[in-house]
Amino acid sequence: MEYARTKDILYVQILLGRKSLKNTLRYTQLVALPQNEDYICKVAKTVEGSKDLVEGGFEYVTEVNGVKLFRKMKTSYLGT
């Protein structure tokens, strides 16, 4: 799940406590990454709104006309 969220294999290796990257890669194969990169998108107009979105797992994308755009990938797992 963490690899689907971060796409950071080295972070996941440390998180799982694996010594070998090969073992980490084996476990990340169990996660089916979204094929069409589906995202949940949100808009923040204030610093407090931006903070809430980041704490909720959203990542900053860009700013347009004074509002900040955030996204969070919809996760999908094998068998679901």
BELJOMO-V822708 format. One record per pair of residues at least 24 apart in sequence whose ideal C-beta (glycine too) atoms are under 6 Angstrom apart, sorted by the first residue. I is the first residue (numbers start at 0). J is the second residue. Records with the same first field share a line. If there is no record, write none. Layout:
I->J / J
This chain:
2->27 / 30
3->30 / 32 / 74
31->75 / 77
33->75
37->73
38->70 / 72
39->71
40->70
41->69
42->66
43->67
